[in-house]
Amino acid sequence: MTSFSIPVKKRLARMLLLLAHFGKDGKAEVVIPKISQETLAEMIGTTRSRVSFFMNRFRKLGFIDYHAGDALQVHSSLLNVVLHD
């Protein structure tokens, strides 16, 4: 199974959880330092516009939040995107 058979939304959610070291040290919500959408797109094999689309959707659904300096807070609820759907 190639990574392209997994929908972009799930690949992005999984990558954000990995970058946030989700599940380590018992932290429920973790802040990721600034990372560009282009870098995320390269990491998951898609375009920056698709990453932007799903990042906006994740933010509107409350799965992520942006903070000062463009740091990204990943909420544990993002795991639902990976596990369900």
ABEGO torsion letter per residue (X at the ends): XBAAABBAAAAAAAAAAAAAGBGBGGBABBBBBBBBAAAAAAAAGBBAAAAAAAAAAAAAAGABBBBBGGBBBBBAAAAAAAABX
